[in-house]
Amino acid sequence: MPSPADTLSLLVAVEFVVMASFLLLVAPLDVAAPVLPLLLVFLIAIHRYRS
């Protein structure tokens, strides 16, 4: 069972990924471009946590 800190960190990462994905769908790419590197980092971190 994960610790509460791990669970909270995972929830924050998932929330950021969801909000950044929504931003990419709604906003023009030049506005959403600064979010892309952090989105990729969090996606990789979530994927590595699950595997």
C-alpha positions as YAML, in Angstrom:
chain: A
units: angstrom
residues:
- id: 1
  name: MET
  ca: [0.00, 0.00, 0.00]
- id: 2
  name: PRO
  ca: [1.48, 3.37, -0.99]
- id: 3
  name: SER
  ca: [2.16, 5.96, 1.64]
- id: 4
  name: PRO
  ca: [-0.09, 9.03, 1.85]
- id: 5
  name: ALA
  ca: [2.70, 11.20, 0.44]
- id: 6
  name: ASP
  ca: [3.01, 8.95, -2.63]
- id: 7
  name: THR
  ca: [-0.74, 9.02, -3.14]
- id: 8
  name: LEU
  ca: [-0.89, 12.79, -2.85]
- id: 9
  name: SER
  ca: [2.02, 13.21, -5.27]
- id: 10
  name: LEU
  ca: [0.36, 10.92, -7.77]
- id: 11
  name: LEU
  ca: [-2.93, 12.82, -7.52]
- id: 12
  name: VAL
  ca: [-1.17, 16.15, -8.10]
- id: 13
  name: ALA
  ca: [0.64, 14.74, -11.14]
- id: 14
  name: VAL
  ca: [-2.57, 13.30, -12.58]
- id: 15
  name: GLU
  ca: [-4.38, 16.58, -11.99]
- id: 16
  name: PHE
  ca: [-1.65, 18.50, -13.82]
- id: 17
  name: VAL
  ca: [-1.70, 16.06, -16.74]
- id: 18
  name: VAL
  ca: [-5.47, 16.33, -17.08]
- id: 19
  name: MET
  ca: [-5.47, 20.13, -16.90]
- id: 20
  name: ALA
  ca: [-2.52, 20.46, -19.31]
- id: 21
  name: SER
  ca: [-4.20, 18.09, -21.77]
- id: 22
  name: PHE
  ca: [-7.35, 20.17, -21.62]
- id: 23
  name: LEU
  ca: [-5.27, 23.31, -22.15]
- id: 24
  name: LEU
  ca: [-3.68, 21.75, -25.24]
- id: 25
  name: LEU
  ca: [-7.12, 21.01, -26.66]
- id: 26
  name: VAL
  ca: [-8.60, 24.45, -25.95]
- id: 27
  name: ALA
  ca: [-5.75, 26.96, -26.28]
- id: 28
  name: PRO
  ca: [-3.58, 27.67, -29.31]
- id: 29
  name: LEU
  ca: [-0.29, 25.80, -29.39]
- id: 30
  name: ASP
  ca: [1.84, 28.91, -28.88]
- id: 31
  name: VAL
  ca: [0.03, 29.58, -25.59]
- id: 32
  name: ALA
  ca: [0.19, 25.96, -24.40]
- id: 33
  name: ALA
  ca: [3.77, 25.29, -25.54]
- id: 34
  name: PRO
  ca: [5.45, 26.13, -22.17]
- id: 35
  name: VAL
  ca: [3.38, 23.40, -20.50]
- id: 36
  name: LEU
  ca: [4.48, 20.60, -22.85]
- id: 37
  name: PRO
  ca: [7.85, 19.68, -21.26]
- id: 38
  name: LEU
  ca: [6.38, 19.38, -17.77]
- id: 39
  name: LEU
  ca: [3.42, 17.44, -19.17]
- id: 40
  name: LEU
  ca: [5.79, 14.92, -20.72]
- id: 41
  name: VAL
  ca: [7.82, 14.63, -17.51]
- id: 42
  name: PHE
  ca: [4.69, 13.93, -15.46]
- id: 43
  name: LEU
  ca: [3.38, 11.44, -18.02]
- id: 44
  name: ILE
  ca: [6.66, 9.52, -17.92]
- id: 45
  name: ALA
  ca: [6.68, 9.63, -14.10]
- id: 46
  name: ILE
  ca: [3.11, 8.29, -13.90]
- id: 47
  name: HIS
  ca: [3.94, 5.56, -16.40]
- id: 48
  name: ARG
  ca: [7.06, 4.52, -14.48]
- id: 49
  name: TYR
  ca: [5.12, 4.55, -11.18]
- id: 50
  name: ARG
  ca: [2.46, 2.23, -12.58]
- id: 51
  name: SER
  ca: [4.92, -0.27, -14.05]
...
